[in-house]
Amino acid sequence: MFRSALALSLLLLVAVASGPASGAAVADGDHVASHGGDAPTCSFRYTTTDATGTEVTIPEDPKEVVTLNPSAAQTMWEIGARDEVVGVSQYAAYLDGADAKQNVSGANGPSVEAVVALRPDLVLVPNSTHGFATERVAQIRAQGVPVYVFGEATSLSAVADKTERIGRLTGNCAAGAERADEMRRSLSLMRRALEDEEEPVGLNVFYGYTSGADTFIGDVMETAGLRNGAAEAGISGFRPINDETVANTTVTWIVTPEDSQVPDSPAYDSTTAVREGNVVRVNTNYLQQPAPRSILAAEAILEAVHPDAYAEYRELKASSETAAASATGESATPAATPVDTDFPTETPTSTPGFGLATAAIALAAVALLSVRR
C-alpha cells in the first residue's frame, strides 16, 4: 500500500503543469458524420485541430499507433484496434496483450527516444499526459510525427465523443462510432431506469482526493444515480478533501477505486456510508480512466446503490439489443464484458489531471510517506 500511495503522490507531483489541453475544448467540429444508414468511413489525407490549437495532419490511415496514456490504449482495445498499437505506457499493462507492446514510459513521463524509435504514424496524447510532459510531447512532434492531444473529458458523453474521435483519427470510423453509440445508449437507458429513484449523496475518495464538479468521475456517479457530495460542497475538479468537509456533508455512499482505502478517521466513521457499509469499490481501471469501460464503473455503482433500477436497466438494455438485432437481421448476443480485469494492485493507473494548486500537497504527501516507511 505504501508503494501505491507513494507512486500516486509522485504522479500528482509531475502532473502539476496544466498545459493548454487541460481546460481547452477540442477544436474539432468535424466529428464522424451521421451514423444513420451506411457505416461511416474514414478518408485520408486528414487534417484536424487538437486541444492545444495545433493543426494535425495525418497523411495516411495509421497502421502503427502509440498511446501515451492507458485511457487512449483502452479505447483502442475497445474499438478493436489493439493490433494497430505498437507502444503503450507502463500503466496500460492490465490490458490483455499489452505485454506484447513496446513500453514507451520513461522516468517521470513518456520516453521521447522510445516513441520516436517506433516510427509511429500517430501518437495519441490524453490531456493528463500533456499536462506534465508538454516539452516531451513537443519534442516528439518536432520529429515530424503526427501527435494529437485531447482535451479533458469532464463527462461520460465527452468520453463517448473521445471514443468516436479516436476511431476517426486511427482510420476506424465505423468501430469508433459504434462503440461510442453503445455508450450513449447505455447512458440513455440508465437515465430511464432511474427516472423514479431518489438520489442519495455520494462521495468519491482516492488517496485523500475527491472528484468535484466538472469531472468525468463525478459524472460517472451522477449517471449511476448519486448526487456528487464534493460538487455540492463547492469542490470543482480533482482536489484534496479534508475531514471537516466530510463531516459537514451528508455522505450516504462512498465510491472508491479498488486499490484505495477509505480513510480511518472520526469524520469518515460518522458518515452513513461507513456506518452502514455503503462503500462501492470499483475496478480502478474502469473508474479512473476516461475511456469506454467507465460505463462499467457506472453500472457497478448503479447495481450497488439502486439494485431495482439496475435490474430494469439490464432489461431495457436486453430489449434494445434484441430490437437492434431484429432491425439488422442479426441474432442478439449479450453485451461482452472485457475479460482482462486483472490489474496491478500496487501500481496506480492513469490519474486524472491535477492543477498547480496540488503541487505543495503532493510534495508534502511524498515527504510524509517517506517518513512513515
MIFI-240219 format. One record per atom (N, C-alpha, C): x, y, z. Coordinates in steps of 0.02 Angstrom, whole numbers, padded with zeros to 5 digits, always signed. Example, Ala and Ser with C-alpha at 12.3 -4.5 7.8 and 13.67 -1.06 7.14 Angstrom:
BEGIN
+00660-00284+00390+00615-00225+00390+00660-00165+00390+00642-00112+00354+00684-00053+00357+00645+00002+00394
//
This chain:
BEGIN
+00041-00060+00000+00000+00000+00000+00043+00062+00000+00099+00059+00037+00145+00116+00038+00169+00132-00032+00190+00080-00069+00216+00092-00136+00163+00122-00181+00101+00100-00172+00046+00125-00213+00034+00199-00199+00030+00217-00135+00017+00287-00118+00075+00331-00138+00137+00307-00128+00195+00346-00148+00196+00357-00222+00181+00305-00261+00180+00313-00334+00128+00364-00354+00070+00363-00323+00018+00411-00340+00041+00481-00323+00073+00490-00265+00097+00556-00246+00147+00582-00296+00190+00539-00320+00239+00560-00370+00204+00579-00435+00152+00542-00453+00115+00559-00513+00081+00627-00506+00054+00640-00446+00023+00705-00435+00075+00760-00440+00136+00747-00416+00189+00796-00417+00207+00815-00488+00213+00766-00533+00233+00781-00601+00175+00804-00643+00114+00800-00617+00056+00821-00656+00034+00891-00640+00077+00932-00609+00055+00998-00588+00054+01048-00644+00088+01036-00699+00089+01085-00753+00031+01072-00800-00021+01111-00794-00080+01102-00837-00069+01141-00900-00053+01105-00955-00043+01138-01019-00108+01161-01047-00107+01191-01106-00168+01216-01136-00221+01164-01145-00201+01100-01147-00250+01048-01159-00295+01036-01099-00273+01058-01039-00310+01042-00979-00380+01071-00979-00386+01133-01000-00452+01164-00998-00479+01179-01066-00441+01165-01118-00463+01183-01185-00512+01133-01213-00561+01158-01247-00608+01113-01280-00576+01090-01345-00591+01029-01364-00563+01003-01426-00591+01042-01484-00548+01072-01523-00570+01114-01578-00580+01072-01641-00620+01020-01635-00631+00978-01693-00705+00969-01703-00735+01015-01738-00806+01011-01751-00822+00963-01807-00772+00925-01829-00783+00879-01885-00788+00808-01860-00835+00795-01814-00846+00726-01791-00868+00684-01850-00863+00619-01843-00884+00573-01895-00957+00589-01913-00972+00589-01976-01039+00607-01999-01091+00559-01972-01155+00579-01979-01211+00541-01953-01205+00467-01968-01223+00426-01917-01215+00354-01924-01277+00321-01953-01330+00359-01962-01390+00329-01989-01378+00306-02061-01397+00245-02076-01386+00219-02144-01319+00186-02149-01280+00206-02200-01216+00174-02212-01168+00186-02154-01124+00138-02142-01074+00145-02090-01026+00201-02108-01005+00241-02060-00958+00296-02075-00891+00268-02099-00860+00304-02143-00794+00284-02169-00745+00341-02158-00682+00324-02158-00629+00373-02148-00594+00386-02214-00574+00447-02224-00535+00464-02283-00471+00499-02260-00419+00486-02296-00353+00516-02283-00326+00541-02350-00294+00593-02349-00259+00635-02301-00311+00671-02258-00297+00675-02192-00346+00703-02146-00312+00755-02103-00343+00814-02099-00317+00869-02058-00369+00892-02009-00349+00900-01946-00394+00923-01894-00354+00964-01845-00387+00990-01794-00355+01032-01743-00364+01000-01675-00309+00994-01636-00316+00961-01571-00329+01012-01516-00329+00989-01454-00348+01032-01397-00297+01087-01383-00237+01082-01409-00188+01135-01399-00194+01189-01452-00240+01180-01500-00247+01227-01555-00199+01212-01612-00165+01155-01608-00117+01136-01660-00152+01100-01716-00137+01119-01777-00165+01083-01836-00125+01019-01846-00161+00964-01849-00130+00898-01854-00150+00867-01920-00101+00848-01960-00114+00815-02024-00091+00742-02021-00137+00697-02038-00121+00626-02040-00123+00605-02113-00065+00594-02145-00063+00582-02218-00101+00520-02241-00093+00465-02204-00123+00402-02224-00155+00367-02164-00196+00318-02178-00228+00279-02125-00173+00250-02080-00172+00271-02016-00117+00249-01971-00119+00173-01960-00062+00142-01967-00056+00071-01954-00017+00056-01891+00021+00106-01867+00061+00098-01807+00050+00159-01762+00016+00146-01706-00006+00199-01661+00027+00190-01593+00048+00246-01563+00075+00246-01495+00025+00282-01450+00010+00253-01393-00033+00284-01343+00008+00301-01282+00005+00364-01260+00046+00385-01204+00010+00382-01137-00050+00354-01136-00090+00351-01075-00137+00292-01081-00150+00256-01025-00192+00196-01030-00263+00209-01053-00290+00270-01044-00358+00283-01068-00361+00279-01144-00310+00305-01178-00308+00300-01251-00297+00228-01273-00255+00192-01237-00243+00121-01254-00308+00082-01245-00342+00092-01188-00404+00056-01176-00454+00069-01232-00457+00131-01255-00504+00148-01309-00486+00110-01373-00422+00105-01389-00402+00068-01448-00421-00006-01442-00414-00033-01383-00435-00102-01371-00510-00109-01381-00548-00060-01356-00621-00064-01357-00650-00055-01428-00614-00024-01472-00639-00017-01541-00608-00069-01587-00576-00120-01556-00549-00175-01595-00487-00159-01635-00449-00109-01611-00390-00086-01649-00325-00097-01611-00324-00144-01564-00264-00153-01524-00205-00177-01566-00219-00212-01622-00164-00235-01665-00126-00177-01697-00158-00119-01700-00126-00060-01729-00081-00024-01679-00088-00042-01615-00050-00009-01562+00019-00041-01557+00071-00002-01563+00139-00028-01557+00173-00006-01494+00147+00046-01461+00178+00070-01400+00125+00092-01349+00137+00074-01286+00091+00092-01231+00131+00117-01171+00097+00151-01125+00129+00171-01063+00129+00112-01015+00170+00117-00963+00176+00062-00915+00111+00047-00879+00067+00097-00874+00005+00087-00837-00050+00055-00878-00035+00038-00941-00083+00002-00983-00072-00073-00978-00030-00094-00931-00011-00165-00926-00070-00210-00911-00124-00183-00884-00182-00225-00867-00220-00249-00929-00209-00218-00986-00245-00237-01047-00219-00302-01075-00264-00345-01095-00245-00410-01122-00202-00401-01185-00141-00426-01183-00097-00421-01240-00051-00360-01239-00058-00318-01188-00016-00258-01184+00057-00275-01174+00070-00334-01145+00140-00353-01133+00178-00365-01198+00142-00372-01253+00175-00382-01318+00192-00316-01352+00170-00261-01322+00183-00195-01350+00245-00164-01318+00275-00116-01353+00333-00081-01327+00312-00033-01271+00346-00038-01214+00333+00009-01160+00370+00074-01175+00333+00128-01183+00364+00192-01202+00369+00239-01142+00359+00213-01082+00366+00255-01022+00440+00264-01005+00455+00324-00982+00523+00338-00958+00520+00363-00887+00572+00396-00866+00572+00425-00799+00527+00485-00797+00476+00483-00754+00430+00540-00744+00394+00561-00809+00378+00513-00851+00341+00530-00911+00361+00487-00970+00333+00502-01029+00349+00462-01088+00422+00471-01110+00450+00418-01138+00518+00421-01165+00515+00444-01237+00542+00501-01251+00543+00528-01320+00579+00479-01366+00635+00453-01342+00676+00408-01383+00637+00344-01400+00603+00316-01351+00565+00255-01363+00509+00266-01412+00475+00322-01406+00420+00337-01452+00445+00346-01523+00495+00388-01531+00521+00403-01598+00551+00341-01631+00582+00298-01592+00613+00237-01619+00561+00191-01651+00499+00195-01630+00446+00153-01658+00422+00179-01726+00441+00240-01744+00420+00271-01807+00344+00267-01816+00306+00291-01766+00233+00284-01770+00202+00329-01822+00144+00309-01846+00105+00351-01892+00064+00403-01854+00053+00390-01789+00012+00434-01749+00027+00422-01675+00028+00475-01636+00036+00470-01563-00025+00502-01531-00059+00465-01487-00118+00490-01453-00098+00511-01382-00114+00574-01366-00091+00603-01302-00151+00631-01263-00177+00595-01214-00229+00623-01171-00203+00684-01132-00249+00726-01110-00229+00790-01081-00187+00783-01018-00199+00730-00978-00161+00723-00916-00087+00713-00930-00071+00674-00983-00001+00664-01001+00029+00728-01028-00009+00763-01071+00017+00825-01098+00030+00876-01043-00011+00875-00990-00005+00924-00937+00062+00921-00902+00089+00860-00892+00153+00855-00855+00212+00837-00901+00199+00829-00966+00254+00812-01012+00250+00854-01075+00233+00917-01068+00223+00961-01125+00284+00964-01170+00343+00971-01139+00405+00977-01179+00420+00913-01216+00408+00856-01185+00422+00792-01218+00374+00781-01277+00312+00800-01268+00264+00794-01323+00286+00839-01381+00310+00899-01364+00335+00945-01416+00395+00915-01453+00438+00881-01416+00497+00850-01447+00477+00795-01496+00426+00756-01477+00402+00704-01522+00372+00735-01585+00334+00787-01575+00302+00822-01632+00355+00853-01677+00410+00877-01648+00463+00908-01687+00497+00859-01734+00490+00794-01721+00519+00743-01764+00476+00728-01825+00422+00767-01833+00378+00757-01891+00325+00704-01880+00318+00680-01818+00268+00629-01803+00201+00662-01789+00146+00640-01821+00080+00668-01805+00062+00653-01732+00049+00705-01695+00031+00699-01624-00035+00734-01612-00082+00698-01582-00147+00727-01567-00157+00728-01491-00169+00788-01464-00180+00798-01393-00254+00809-01381-00282+00771-01334-00354+00776-01318-00366+00826-01263-00426+00855-01264-00447+00897-01209-00471+00854-01151-00483+00885-01094-00505+00848-01036-00578+00827-01044-00591+00764-01033-00660+00738-01036-00691+00747-00967-00743+00787-00962-00774+00801-00898-00841+00766-00889-00859+00722-00935-00922+00685-00929-00917+00621-00969-00963+00575-00958-00965+00513-00997-00983+00528-01069-01024+00578-01081-01039+00597-01150-00976+00619-01186-00933+00656-01151-00870+00677-01180-00825+00618-01193-00828+00567-01150-00789+00506-01161-00813+00471-01224-00878+00469-01234-00905+00439-01296-00881+00477-01357-00882+00544-01352-00858+00585-01408-00784+00571-01422-00745+00563-01368-00674+00549-01374-00663+00481-01407-00705+00433-01390-00701+00366-01420-00712+00370-01496-00762+00408-01515-00776+00418-01586-00719+00454-01621-00691+00503-01586-00636+00541-01613-00575+00497-01625-00559+00453-01578-00502+00408-01587-00515+00361-01647-00577+00339-01655-00593+00299-01714-00579+00336-01778-00597+00400-01779-00585+00441-01840-00511+00451-01852-00474+00467-01801-00403+00481-01808-00364+00420-01832-00385+00361-01810-00346+00300-01823-00373+00260-01883-00422+00288-01918-00449+00252-01976-00498+00197-01958-00526+00201-01898-00576+00152-01875-00642+00186-01862-00666+00223-01912-00726+00264-01903-00787+00223-01882-00800+00169-01918-00860+00130-01903-00857+00101-01834-00800+00073-01815-00793+00042-01749-00796+00094-01693-00765+00152-01704-00766+00205-01654-00837+00232-01645-00872+00242-01700-00940+00267-01696-00986+00216-01663-00977+00152-01679-01018+00100-01649-01008+00096-01574-00945+00097-01552-00931+00092-01481-00956+00154-01445-00949+00212-01475-00974+00273-01444-01049+00272-01438-01083+00248-01489-01156+00244-01487-01179+00194-01434-01142+00140-01425-01159+00092-01372-01157+00127-01304-01106+00169-01294-01101+00206-01232-01160+00253-01223-01177+00289-01276-01232+00337-01273-01298+00302-01259-01308+00243-01288-01370+00206-01275-01372+00184-01201-01315+00162-01175-01313+00141-01105-01329+00200-01059-01302+00259-01075-01316+00318-01034-01391+00335-01036-01421+00331-01094-01492+00346-01101-01535+00296-01062-01516+00232-01065-01555+00181-01030-01547+00187-00955-01488+00206-00931-01480+00216-00859-01524+00274-00835-01527+00328-00875-01570+00383-00856-01643+00362-00853-01665+00321-00900-01734+00296-00899-01747+00254-00838-01701+00210-00822-01710+00165-00764-01712+00203-00698-01681+00261-00696-01675+00299-00634-01728+00354-00626-01774+00358-00674-01821+00414-00675-01859+00423-00610-01879+00369-00577-01920+00374-00516-01880+00362-00452-01814+00362-00458-01772+00347-00399-01748+00411-00365-01746+00410-00299-01714+00464-00262-01638+00457-00267-01604+00513-00265-01532+00511-00273-01497+00528-00207-01467+00479-00175-01429+00493-00113-01363+00527-00129-01332+00554-00078-01268+00589-00088-01211+00539-00087-01168+00544-00137-01110+00501-00140-01046+00542-00139-00991+00511-00120-00926+00544-00117-00874+00498-00146-00837+00522-00195-00781+00484-00222-00718+00501-00181-00683+00449-00159-00623+00459-00118-00567+00416-00146-00508+00447-00156-00449+00408-00175-00387+00445-00152-00351+00414-00106-00288+00441-00079-00296+00512-00053-00351+00526-00019-00362+00592+00009-00390+00643-00040-00401+00622-00101-00429+00666-00153-00502+00648-00167-00536+00693-00200-00605+00679-00220-00617+00708-00290-00673+00690-00319-00692+00714-00385-00751+00762-00377-00739+00826-00391-00790+00876-00383-00829+00887-00447-00855+00948-00455-00892+00965-00515-00846+00965-00576-00875+00954-00634-00838+00955-00698-00784+00902-00700-00799+00842-00675-00753+00786-00681-00791+00726-00709-00757+00685-00747-00791+00628-00776-00810+00577-00722-00770+00572-00668-00788+00526-00614-00851+00551-00578-00856+00616-00569-00917+00644-00541-00977+00626-00584-00968+00630-00650-01023+00614-00695-01039+00539-00694-00988+00497-00684-01000+00425-00677-01047+00413-00618-01034+00446-00561-01076+00437-00503-01147+00464-00515-01151+00522-00545-01217+00551-00558-01257+00509-00608-01223+00482-00657-01256+00438-00705-01285+00377-00670-01251+00354-00617-01272+00295-00580-01323+00311-00525-01347+00373-00522-01399+00389-00475-01377+00416-00408-01318+00447-00405-01294+00479-00345-01287+00554-00356-01298+00592-00304-01279+00663-00305-01206+00667-00286-01170+00712-00316-01099+00719-00302-01089+00765-00242-01075+00734-00184-01067+00773-00123-01010+00823-00126-00956+00805-00161-00899+00851-00166-00920+00914-00206-00956+00903-00260-00979+00960-00300-01026+01004-00259-01071+00973-00221-01118+01011-00180-01082+01049-00124-01022+01026-00106-00982+01060-00055-00940+01115-00085-00948+01127-00150-00912+01181-00183-00845+01162-00213-00830+01097-00216-00767+01074-00244-00774+01064-00319-00727+01089-00356-00726+01081-00429-00661+01048-00451-00666+01002-00497-00606+00967-00520-00585+00914-00470-00524+00889-00478-00495+00839-00433-00455+00875-00380-00478+00871-00318-00448+00910-00264-00443+00869-00200-00398+00889-00154-00397+00856-00089-00463+00871-00052-00482+00826-00008-00542+00837+00033-00522+00826+00106-00541+00873+00149-00522+00867+00219-00579+00839+00261-00563+00820+00322-00612+00789+00366-00670+00836+00382-00656+00901+00387-00710+00948+00403-00764+00947+00349-00742+00946+00286-00790+00944+00231-00830+00879+00233-00796+00824+00247-00830+00759+00251-00882+00760+00307-00862+00786+00365-00907+00788+00422-00968+00832+00411-00960+00883+00369-01015+00929+00355-01056+00909+00294-01042+00851+00265-01078+00827+00206-01116+00764+00224-01178+00760+00202-01219+00701+00215-01198+00646+00165-01151+00606+00184-01123+00556+00139-01158+00489+00151-01200+00470+00103-01237+00406+00109-01199+00349+00077-01160+00365+00024-01121+00315-00011-01051+00342-00024-01002+00298-00021-00933+00315-00040-00914+00271-00099-00885+00302-00149-00861+00267-00209-00785+00273-00210-00750+00217-00215-00677+00218-00213-00648+00167-00260-00590+00181-00289-00556+00129-00329-00537+00070-00285-00531+00012-00315-00516-00049-00277-00449-00045-00241-00401-00008-00269-00335-00008-00237-00325+00053-00192-00379+00086-00173-00376+00140-00125-00414+00120-00062-00406+00158-00009-00439+00143+00054-00480+00203+00078-00534+00189+00111-00573+00242+00143-00534+00263+00206-00520+00327+00215-00482+00349+00274-00514+00326+00339-00472+00307+00386-00495+00286+00452-00491+00346+00499-00546+00383+00503-00548+00443+00544-00618+00453+00571-00625+00491+00626-00692+00504+00653-00740+00534+00603-00714+00577+00559-00757+00610+00509-00788+00558+00463-00748+00513+00437-00774+00462+00392-00816+00411+00430-00794+00394+00491-00831+00345+00531-00901+00370+00548-00910+00437+00549-00975+00465+00566-01024+00465+00508-01000+00450+00448-01044+00453+00390-01090+00392+00388-01148+00402+00357-01195+00347+00347-01162+00293+00304-01121+00315+00257-01088+00268+00211-01046+00217+00249-01005+00240+00295-00962+00194+00333-01002+00156+00385-01048+00190+00419-01087+00156+00471-01129+00099+00443-01155+00108+00382-01199+00057+00353-01163+00013+00301-01098+00024+00293-01060-00017+00246-01076-00001+00173-01096+00061+00160-01114+00081+00092-01052+00107+00055-01005+00063+00045-00943+00080+00009-00939+00038-00054-00937+00072-00111-00934+00037-00176-00862+00040-00200-00831-00018-00205-00762-00022-00230-00765-00043-00303-00738+00000-00346-00745-00009-00419-00676-00023-00449-00675-00066-00498-00613-00081-00534-00578-00015-00552-00517-00008-00528-00479+00054-00536-00474+00075-00609-00461+00027-00652-00451+00043-00723-00515+00063-00758-00572+00050-00728-00636+00072-00757-00655+00140-00729-00645+00150-00664-00666+00212-00631-00620+00270-00645-00555+00258-00649-00506+00313-00652-00487+00334-00723-00510+00299-00773-00489+00316-00841-00548+00339-00883-00543+00398-00914-00597+00422-00958-00596+00385-01025-00621+00324-01024-00620+00279-01081-00684+00237-01080-00698+00198-01132-00763+00163-01136-00782+00122-01076-00734+00091-01041-00753+00048-00986-00776+00086-00924-00775+00153-00928-00804+00192-00873-00879+00180-00868-00910+00157-00922-00981+00137-00919-00989+00079-00870-00941+00033-00869-00944-00023-00822-00938+00001-00750-00901+00055-00739-00897+00084-00672-00966+00111-00651-00999+00145-00697-01066+00171-00683-01114+00114-00669-01109+00060-00707-01153+00003-00696-01141-00028-00627-01078-00033-00606-01062-00062-00541-01092-00020-00484-01088+00046-00491-01116+00091-00440-01192+00087-00440-01222+00086-00500-01294+00081-00507-01320+00017-00473-01285-00038-00485-01307-00102-00456-01306-00100-00380-01255-00067-00351-01248-00065-00279-01298-00017-00247-01307+00041-00278-01349+00094-00248-01423+00085-00264-01438+00066-00325-01507+00059-00348-01517-00009-00381-01519-00063-00342-01523-00130-00372-01586-00140-00415-01642-00111-00395-01703-00119-00436-01696-00083-00502-01668-00023-00500-01658+00015-00562-01606-00020-00606-01557-00051-00574-01507-00088-00612-01539-00146-00649-01585-00182-00616-01620-00238-00648-01661-00212-00707-01694-00155-00697-01733-00126-00752-01687-00105-00810-01631-00076-00793-01582-00056-00843-01559-00116-00885-01545-00172-00852-01523-00231-00888-01578-00256-00935-01641-00252-00912-01697-00273-00954-01704-00227-01015-01698-00161-01002-01703-00113-01057-01646-00124-01107-01587-00138-01081-01530-00148-01125-01538-00211-01166-01563-00265-01136-01575-00327-01173-01627-00316-01227-01681-00279-01211-01733-00265-01260-01706-00223-01317-01663-00174-01300-01634-00131-01350-01589-00170-01398-01550-00216-01369-01506-00257-01411-01546-00305-01456-01601-00332-01429-01643-00376-01469-01675-00338-01527-01699-00278-01512-01731-00237-01564-01680-00218-01618-01620-00200-01596-01568-00182-01644-01548-00241-01688-01544-00300-01657-01527-00361-01694-01581-00378-01744-01645-00369-01724-01700-00383-01770-01699-00337-01829-01682-00274-01817-01681-00225-01870-01626-00240-01922-01572-00270-01899-01516-00285-01944-01517-00357-01969-01563-00397-01942-01567-00467-01962-01515-00510-01930-01482-00484-01877-01430-00523-01842-01460-00552-01778-01428-00604-01752-01451-00633-01689-01424-00592-01631-01467-00581-01582-01446-00541-01525-01398-00580-01481-01345-00546-01458-01297-00577-01412-01287-00530-01353-01275-00557-01294-01265-00513-01236-01204-00468-01247-01208-00408-01218-01151-00363-01223-01090-00394-01190-01035-00394-01225-00974-00426-01199-00943-00385-01143-00924-00417-01090-00888-00385-01036-00814-00402-01045-00770-00351-01043-00698-00365-01053-00674-00418-01004-00632-00463-01028-00609-00518-00986-00545-00501-00948-00509-00450-00971-00446-00435-00938-00457-00387-00880-00483-00414-00825-00500-00372-00768-00444-00368-00717-00391-00406-00725-00337-00403-00677-00295-00341-00689-00271-00312-00634-00227-00255-00640-00181-00254-00580-00122-00221-00585-00075-00220-00529-00105-00183-00470-00112-00216-00413-00144-00184-00356-00096-00137-00320-00032-00139-00336+00014-00094-00303+00040-00040-00349+00010-00033-00407+00030+00020-00453-00032+00056-00477-00039+00122-00462-00098+00158-00484-00100+00164-00559-00162+00167-00586-00170+00176-00658-00168+00250-00673-00185+00268-00734-00183+00338-00753-00225+00379-00705-00197+00433-00681-00235+00476-00635-00262+00535-00673-00319+00562-00650-00346+00621-00683-00298+00678-00677-00305+00730-00720-00259+00787-00719-00271+00829-00657-00218+00853-00627-00223+00896-00569-00189+00962-00585-00210+01015-00552-00184+01081-00566-00124+01099-00522-00100+01161-00532-00042+01184-00496-00053+01188-00421-00116+01195-00401-00131+01202-00329-00112+01140-00289-00103+01084-00322-00089+01021-00286-00014+01009-00277+00028+01051-00304+00100+01037-00302+00126+01030-00231+00110+01081-00189+00136+01079-00121+00108+01019-00083+00044+01003-00095+00013+00946-00061+00047+00882-00081+00061+00875-00146+00093+00815-00171+00163+00807-00140+00200+00863-00136+00266+00860-00106+00262+00839-00033+00212+00868+00001+00204+00850+00072+00186+00777+00079+00144+00752+00033+00125+00682+00037+00185+00636+00029+00228+00654-00019+00289+00614-00030+00333+00614+00032+00341+00673+00060+00384+00679+00119+00355+00639+00177+00289+00646+00188+00257+00611+00243+00262+00535+00235+00250+00512+00174+00255+00441+00162+00326+00414+00172+00374+00456+00154+00444+00435+00163+00460+00426+00237+00433+00471+00278+00445+00468+00349+00413+00405+00378+00353+00387+00352+00316+00331+00381+00340+00263+00355+00384+00263+00307+00404+00199+00278+00434+00152+00329
//
